[in-house]
Amino acid sequence: MTDTARTKPNGLAAYMTVTAAYWAFMLTDGALRMLVLLHFHTLGFSPVQLAYLFLLYEVMGVVTNLSAGWVAARFGLTSTLYAGLGLQIAALLALAQLDPAWGLTASVIFVMCVQGLSGVAKDLSKMSAKSAVKLLAPKGQGGLFRWVAILTGSKNAVKGFGFLLGAALLASFGFLAAIWAMAIVLAVILAGTVIFMPSGLPQGKRSAKFSQVWSKDKNINRLSLARLFLFGARDVWFVVGIPIYFYAVLSDGTEAGNRAAFFTIGTFMAMWIILYGFVQGLAPKILKAAEKSTAQISYTAMVWVGLLTLIPLALAACVWMQVPYQTPILVSGLLVFGFVFAVNSSVHSYLILAFTSDERVTMDVGFYYMSNAAGRLLGTLLSGVSYQLGGLPLCLLTAGVMAGASTMAARQLTR
């Protein structure tokens, strides 16, 4: 495919349409996560039980990413994008059927299954959007890094607004009304996407084989391993530990106090994700990527994750020792973590597209995001377990260990 074909108007229109659909999906994904977390915490779920609610979400992410690349290669990127949006609508409609009269075990199993369906939807949408960038972005002068940074950064900013939206909807209208509102809006977005999607994305090849999913490229495999531990290092404190810790600090047990805690937690989570997405978008400028080769950018993946390792270890020590001004230090430290993590994540998102080829892009991206989902799964499980066993200090200590493992994997990229 020539540069001219890459930048023709219908190609750019396809990129913009895919991006808009991805934004809509991630807005509901962030809102749904916050709704489920806060709603079921108020119903008395323990940290481990809350982690269980998201486990199948991450498990299905692993399974979906393993197969989604092959599905897209066989049936086309638009097919997987539409399927992702449609399944998210189905998940929201299913969750609206939850009956408060059900027992605890039945409720946990039902919500786990619904979250699993949402996990399939998310990773179909993600793989479609990220693969489209490789095919549509212009070559040369850091074009690929810029386009993937814009997509990834804006997506996370939108997801951050989703966290805030979910907390606000829960506090203002309640769980059921919030679920129905999101399902209706997403259905409208799906209809618009189908109607206005221009031509330009691959339609798929029936000859694509599932066995081709497994990558034989050492750099892709090493990067995937580094990604697994990188996202585990974030989610081990982000999914359960920090929201429950802040709820314990902020809520006074009254209905008004609970609502205030919801808004505060939702605002912090939203701002963290929004700032994280903003930094992701700026990563090419921060690293001066236009002046660097892929090998030089690979080296930065090791340097920045090494720096990331130190932050949760320092925060764990502060919380464990109960230093003065602990909460402001914790908030500031997590914002610094977000800055360094965002640069790491953006570098990874560029490298997977730089390492792969147009012919294998959906399969390599699917394999890579399978590792991403596996890291989130591991982080989610350890978030509930570590918080229940050792509180926030153990969550942060575990995050430091996982970031260290990501550093070791990233070191291999420089060889």
Disulfide bonds with the S-S distance in Angstrom:
none
